[in-house]
Every structure is written in structure tokens, then in C-alpha cells.
């Protein structure tokens, strides 16, 4: 573990801290619209890791997937905001 993160594993107040009830459900609800992107990401990344493809190539694939997902997410946000402003007028 990198030195800056090592202190988290040594601090007993961090390691004994439990997640609040419902946190995983909220994370799953947030990720549900991106389920296809997450599956595509895992389908591309996991075999690369097992085949020991260099991290540079894996990082480039991850960045491309992230950029495409970000573009679609931004378009969805703009449409939602437009719909909200039109419905309120």
C-alpha cells in the first residue's frame, strides 16, 4: 500500500468504522443507469488483467470508456435540466 494510504490501515478508528445502513443500496441505485457501461468496463478490463496486458493499455481503455460515458452522462443531465425548466414554466 502506498505510504499516504498506509496510515488508514493503522488507524483503528478507520478500520472499525462500519458503513451506515442503506449505503450500499444507495450506491447501487446511483450506478443502476450506468450498468451497461460498468459491465463493458469490466468485460474489457478483467481479461486484460488476467492476460497481463501492460497497465498503460488498460489505462487508455479505461480513459476512453470514461470519456464516452461522461459524454452520455452530460447529455442526459442537460436533457433532464431542460425538461425540469420546461415543466416548471
N, CA and C of each residue as an Amber inpcrd file, in Angstrom:
protein
   267
   0.8480000  -1.1690000   0.0000000   0.0000000   0.0000000   0.0000000
   0.8980000   1.2370000   0.0000000   0.5660000   2.2720000  -0.7780000
   1.3920000   3.4780000  -0.7950000   1.4500000   4.1320000   0.5870000
   2.5680000   4.7890000   0.9000000   2.7330000   5.3830000   2.2360000
   1.5940000   6.3040000   2.6780000   1.0400000   7.1840000   1.8140000
  -0.0430000   8.0420000   2.3080000  -1.2850000   7.2530000   2.7300000
  -1.5390000   6.1120000   2.1030000  -2.7260000   5.3310000   2.4280000
  -2.4770000   4.3390000   3.5590000  -1.2310000   4.0760000   3.8690000
  -0.8990000   3.0900000   4.8820000  -1.4400000   3.5060000   6.2530000
  -1.4880000   4.8120000   6.5240000  -1.9560000   5.2670000   7.8360000
  -3.4210000   4.9250000   8.0590000  -4.2140000   4.7960000   6.9800000
  -5.6180000   4.4310000   7.1440000  -5.7620000   3.0270000   7.7060000
  -4.8930000   2.1110000   7.2920000  -4.9970000   0.7450000   7.8010000
  -4.4660000   0.6240000   9.2260000  -3.6700000   1.5710000   9.6540000
  -3.1270000   1.5240000  11.0110000  -4.0480000   2.1890000  12.0300000
  -4.8940000   3.0890000  11.5720000  -5.7820000   3.8210000  12.4700000
  -6.9780000   2.9460000  12.8230000  -7.0980000   2.5700000  14.0940000
  -8.1660000   1.6480000  14.4890000  -9.5450000   2.2690000  14.3640000
  -9.6450000   3.6000000  14.4490000 -10.9600000   4.2160000  14.3050000
 -11.4690000   4.0960000  12.8700000 -10.5720000   4.0320000  11.8940000
 -10.9670000   3.8620000  10.4920000 -11.3250000   2.4110000  10.2220000
 -10.5000000   1.4920000  10.7120000 -10.7230000   0.0810000  10.3990000
 -11.9450000  -0.4830000  11.1120000 -12.3300000   0.0960000  12.2450000
 -13.5030000  -0.4110000  12.9590000 -14.7870000   0.2990000  12.5340000
 -14.6920000   1.3190000  11.7010000 -15.8700000   2.0780000  11.2680000
 -16.7180000   1.2400000  10.3190000 -18.0270000   1.2310000  10.5450000
 -18.9580000   0.4860000   9.7000000 -19.7500000   1.4680000   8.8330000
 -20.1560000   0.9950000   7.6650000 -20.9860000   1.8240000   6.7950000
 -22.3800000   1.9670000   7.3870000 -22.9870000   3.1020000   7.1210000
 -24.3600000   3.3290000   7.5860000 -25.3080000   2.3920000   6.8430000
 -26.3930000   1.9890000   7.4890000 -27.3590000   1.1200000   6.8060000
 -27.9060000   1.8080000   5.5590000 -27.9730000   1.0670000   4.4700000
 -28.5080000   1.6090000   3.2270000 -27.4770000   2.2300000   2.3030000
 -26.2210000   2.3240000   2.7370000 -25.1990000   2.9510000   1.8980000
 -24.9800000   2.1580000   0.6160000 -24.8520000   0.8460000   0.7330000
 -24.6330000   0.0280000  -0.4720000 -25.8410000   0.0890000  -1.4040000
 -27.0430000   0.1700000  -0.8470000 -28.2450000   0.2810000  -1.6680000
 -28.2440000   1.6050000  -2.4360000 -27.8380000   2.6950000  -1.7770000
 -27.7700000   4.0000000  -2.4540000 -26.7240000   3.9830000  -3.5620000
 -25.5990000   3.3240000  -3.3130000 -24.5600000   3.2160000  -4.3410000
 -25.0940000   2.4280000  -5.5310000 -25.7900000   1.3240000  -5.2620000
 -26.3570000   0.5070000  -6.3390000 -27.4170000   1.2760000  -7.1180000
 -28.2470000   2.0510000  -6.4240000 -29.2590000   2.8520000  -7.1170000
 -28.6210000   3.9190000  -7.9900000 -27.5390000   4.5170000  -7.5030000
 -26.8370000   5.5210000  -8.2950000 -26.2030000   4.9000000  -9.5340000
 -25.6600000   3.6860000  -9.4100000 -24.9460000   3.0410000 -10.5150000
 -25.8770000   2.3430000 -11.4920000 -27.1360000   2.1390000 -11.1290000
 -28.0630000   1.3780000 -11.9820000 -28.1580000   1.9170000 -13.4040000
 -28.2720000   3.2450000 -13.6450000 -28.3560000   3.7200000 -15.0340000
 -27.0860000   3.4630000 -15.8430000 -25.9810000   3.2440000 -15.1640000
 -24.6960000   3.0410000 -15.8370000 -24.2970000   1.5740000 -15.8650000
 -25.2510000   0.6950000 -15.6230000 -24.9750000  -0.7390000 -15.5380000
 -24.2930000  -1.2560000 -16.8020000 -24.7660000  -0.8430000 -17.9670000
 -24.1690000  -1.2900000 -19.2330000 -22.7210000  -0.8530000 -19.3660000
 -22.4500000   0.3960000 -18.9800000 -21.0790000   0.9000000 -19.0580000
 -20.1710000   0.1590000 -18.0760000 -20.6920000  -0.1090000 -16.8910000
 -19.8880000  -0.8250000 -15.9060000 -19.5680000  -2.2470000 -16.3700000
 -20.5530000  -2.8920000 -16.9660000 -20.3230000  -4.2460000 -17.4790000
 -19.3080000  -4.2120000 -18.6160000 -19.4450000  -3.2430000 -19.5320000
 -18.4830000  -3.1230000 -20.6350000 -17.0750000  -2.8810000 -20.1000000
 -16.9810000  -2.0290000 -19.0910000 -15.6810000  -1.7370000 -18.4840000
 -15.0700000  -3.0080000 -17.8970000 -15.8560000  -3.7590000 -17.1450000
 -15.3340000  -4.9810000 -16.5290000 -14.9970000  -6.0410000 -17.5670000
 -15.8190000  -6.1470000 -18.6230000 -15.5580000  -7.1330000 -19.6790000
 -14.2380000  -6.8220000 -20.3810000 -13.9020000  -5.5500000 -20.5110000
 -12.6450000  -5.1830000 -21.1640000 -11.4480000  -5.2290000 -20.2080000
 -11.6530000  -4.8260000 -18.9740000 -10.5250000  -4.6740000 -18.0580000
 -10.0960000  -5.9950000 -17.4170000 -11.0450000  -6.7890000 -16.9550000
 -10.6830000  -8.0120000 -16.2210000  -9.8640000  -8.9800000 -17.0800000
 -10.2720000  -9.2650000 -18.3350000  -9.4130000 -10.1450000 -19.1480000
  -8.0240000  -9.5460000 -19.3950000  -7.9570000  -8.2320000 -19.5290000
  -6.6510000  -7.5960000 -19.7190000  -5.7440000  -7.8470000 -18.5150000
  -6.3300000  -7.8040000 -17.3370000  -5.5280000  -8.0360000 -16.1380000
  -5.0670000  -9.4880000 -16.0450000  -5.9420000 -10.4210000 -16.4020000
  -5.5520000 -11.8310000 -16.3630000  -4.5240000 -12.1660000 -17.4410000
  -4.5920000 -11.4740000 -18.5700000  -3.6380000 -11.7050000 -19.6500000
  -2.3470000 -10.9120000 -19.4600000  -2.2800000 -10.1590000 -18.4070000
  -1.1260000  -9.3450000 -18.0460000  -0.7600000  -8.3450000 -19.1350000
  -1.7840000  -7.7370000 -19.6920000  -1.5680000  -6.6650000 -20.6530000
  -1.0510000  -5.4610000 -19.8570000  -0.0870000  -4.7390000 -20.3900000
   0.5160000  -3.6220000 -19.6460000  -0.5330000  -2.6090000 -19.1750000
  -0.2820000  -2.0500000 -17.9960000  -1.2170000  -1.1150000 -17.3920000
  -1.4740000   0.0990000 -18.2670000  -0.5190000   0.4980000 -19.0800000
  -0.7170000   1.6530000 -19.9530000  -1.8810000   1.4410000 -20.9080000
  -1.9470000   0.2540000 -21.4870000  -3.0310000  -0.0590000 -22.4210000
  -4.3510000  -0.1380000 -21.6620000  -4.3340000  -0.7550000 -20.5060000
  -5.5430000  -0.8570000 -19.6930000  -6.0240000   0.5450000 -19.3010000
  -5.1030000   1.4200000 -18.9390000  -5.4640000   2.7880000 -18.5560000
  -6.0670000   3.5400000 -19.7280000  -5.5220000   3.3660000 -20.9240000
  -6.0640000   4.0400000 -22.1000000  -7.4860000   3.5600000 -22.3800000
  -7.7070000   2.2630000 -22.2850000  -9.0600000   1.7190000 -22.4920000
 -10.0100000   2.2940000 -21.4420000  -9.5620000   2.3510000 -20.2010000
 -10.4090000   2.8910000 -19.1360000 -10.7200000   4.3650000 -19.3790000
  -9.7470000   5.1310000 -19.8370000  -9.9810000   6.5440000 -20.1210000
 -10.9610000   6.7430000 -21.2680000 -10.8510000   5.9220000 -22.3020000
 -11.7760000   6.0350000 -23.4320000 -13.1950000   5.7040000 -22.9820000
 -13.3570000   4.6310000 -22.2400000 -14.6870000   4.2680000 -21.7380000
 -15.2250000   5.3800000 -20.8340000 -14.3840000   5.9180000 -19.9860000
 -14.8140000   7.0080000 -19.1100000 -15.2100000   8.2510000 -19.8740000
 -14.4750000   8.5740000 -20.9270000 -14.7990000   9.7570000 -21.7260000
 -16.1280000   9.5820000 -22.4430000 -16.3600000   8.4080000 -22.9910000
 -17.6250000   8.1500000 -23.6850000 -18.7820000   8.1890000 -22.6970000
 -18.6140000   7.5490000 -21.5480000 -19.6740000   7.5430000 -20.5350000
 -19.9380000   8.9510000 -20.0260000 -18.8910000   9.7490000 -19.8660000
 -19.0470000  11.1180000 -19.3970000 -19.8480000  11.9400000 -20.4040000
 -19.5960000  11.7270000 -21.6750000 -20.3200000  12.4730000 -22.7100000
 -21.8040000  12.1510000 -22.6560000 -22.1410000  10.8670000 -22.5580000
 -23.5440000  10.4770000 -22.4990000 -24.1950000  10.9430000 -21.2020000
 -23.4430000  10.9080000 -20.0960000 -23.9760000  11.3720000 -18.8220000
 -24.2640000  12.8650000 -18.8940000 -23.3660000  13.6200000 -19.4920000
 -23.5600000  15.0730000 -19.6310000 -24.7930000  15.3630000 -20.4750000
 -24.9760000  14.6180000 -21.5780000 -26.1500000  14.8250000 -22.4200000
 -27.4280000  14.5250000 -21.6460000 -27.4150000  13.4910000 -20.8350000
 -28.5870000  13.1410000 -20.0320000 -28.8830000  14.2250000 -18.9990000
 -27.8440000  14.7920000 -18.4020000 -28.0490000  15.8610000 -17.4280000
 -28.6570000  17.0900000 -18.0930000 -28.1730000  17.4320000 -19.2750000
 -28.7020000  18.5950000 -19.9840000 -30.1720000  18.3740000 -20.3320000
 -30.5080000  17.1760000 -20.8170000 -31.9100000  16.8790000 -21.1450000
 -32.7860000  16.9540000 -19.8970000 -32.2950000  16.4380000 -18.7810000
 -33.0820000  16.4640000 -17.5450000 -33.2990000  17.8950000 -17.0670000
 -32.2750000  18.7210000 -17.1450000 -32.4240000  20.1170000 -16.7440000
 -33.3780000  20.8620000 -17.6670000 -33.3010000  20.5900000 -18.9670000
 -34.2270000  21.2180000 -19.9170000 -35.6600000  20.8160000 -19.6170000
 -35.8660000  19.5280000 -19.3390000 -37.2130000  19.0470000 -19.0360000
 -37.7280000  19.6730000 -17.7510000 -36.8620000  19.8250000 -16.7740000
 -37.2680000  20.4280000 -15.4970000 -37.6660000  21.8950000 -15.6880000
 -36.8790000  22.6580000 -16.4490000 -37.2000000  24.0780000 -16.6410000
 -38.4530000  24.2530000 -17.4930000 -38.6680000  23.3490000 -18.4610000
 -39.8620000  23.4550000 -19.2960000 -41.1090000  23.0850000 -18.5140000
 -41.0060000  22.1140000 -17.6040000 -42.1830000  21.7000000 -16.8420000
 -42.5590000  22.7240000 -15.7790000 -41.5900000  23.5040000 -15.3200000
 -41.8810000  24.4860000 -14.2900000 -42.4740000  25.7660000 -14.8630000
 -42.3510000  25.9820000 -16.1790000 -42.9170000  27.2100000 -16.7800000
 -44.2790000  26.9800000 -17.3440000
